């Protein structure tokens, strides 16, 4: 497939392309000037030599206008040239993009006075004098010249927009997709309401010239051209409405989807390309809704915060070694309760327990790794690598123990064990099924610390590793060193004092997340 001419030139000239393109584009002004004067030859009879003198004069004025425009425009292209040359910093990229997008409108807004003051007005004076016309013919000449100027402005806008497209495509391939433009440009509605009527006005003016028989630009000609423009405007308004209404529906639906409304749909009101676009949009939204359902189901069977991180791909696939705190809790004497109660009562009681405890863990920045019958394992410090993970785990344990063990309606008592240390964290599994978890000696120690709560009678026990990471203000009592089952060394244990005066918050508001370092960062709180 053949490449557009501007893409070919862009690849050929690189950083010189913006300058070459603008020069070539502005050179079309000489042809428009000559064509406009050529139309006037049909309205006014004059010797060929007079027209040639007039042509030379107005082309000289056009040369002055083009030179002034280039002098003002070329410096504005510097951000684009620098970016093409290799300056790809974020600031340079943003500047190049905004310059290229706004260039068509800036050329019209800031430089339209140059052809008006330098070419059109003095050129009509020259034409009136050189062609030997009466002074009042100056005004029809100005009117006809402004028609040509309007055509020229539209041509320049569309041509510059087309010429900047390969640069903008290249820029957008280097950066993340843009979520907004924030650059002023001529709206599609304005383009249609201006371009189509102007085309008809220019066409009517040309027809009037070809059929004038040298009678001059009379009032009848201007009236006929005005009527053609008015009728064209009426039809353009209807055409604009038929095109922009479906686009407005799409834009509104897009904003609704951006707000998270996946129930929205666009009415398919036409059978053309816009109708196909609306149908494709509805199909896309349906896919997004299904993906949302999958994400919600994923979050039901996996901690929601972990699900979001894993789905976003923000955690190393191969795992990473991190420093965390592990929390285990278990219901005391639940086996006896389960043996005597009905299955529905057992499941209901467990769900009531977890409805109370899981939000506490989440609120303190931890996540539930797995449910284990009448207990669970929670992790603080992965995948969100909080420095104060030990504090968070102990605060969560304190709140759970007070809420559960003092709830007479619940009628359950839990023992909680916490240990801290380095573990390997990542997605573990096979056969198409994975689970984010952690493995290591620190996990085993945490489980055994929880078992010791039955022996020592404390609701919350922590290891010496966790105790060494705690901030001041958390009250603990030493319980000596103990030989834990399956652990080849003695472990120092501490009990968390369940006293309201110890300064551990038990409120319902979430704790401040504080410092969240990058993955792999290590550190403890002194």
Protein Blocks (a to p, Z undefined) as FASTA:
>chain_A
ZZdfklmmmmmnmmmmmmmmmmmmmmmmmmmmmmmmmmmmmmpgcdfklmmmmmmmmmmm
mmmmmmmmmmmmmmmmmmmmmmmnopacfklmmmmmmmmmmmmmmmmmmmmmmmmmmmmm
mmmmmmmmmnopafklmmmmmmmmmmmmmmmmmmmmmmmmmmmmmmmmmmmmmpccdfbf
oiacddfklmmmmmmmmmmmmmmmmmmmmmnnonopafklmmmmmmmmmmmmmmmmmmmm
mmmmmmmmmmmmmmmmmnopakbccddfbfbfklmmmmmmmmmmmmmmmmmmmmmmmmmm
pcfklmmmmmnopacfkbpaddddddddddehklmmmmmmcfklmmmmmmmmmmmmmmmm
mmnopacfbdehjaccddehiabdcfklmmmmmmmmmmmmmmmmmmmknopacddddddd
ddddddedeehiacdddedjklmmmmmmmmmmmmnopabdcdfklmmmpcehiacddebj
addehiabdcddddddddfklopafbfbdcdebjaddehiacddZZ
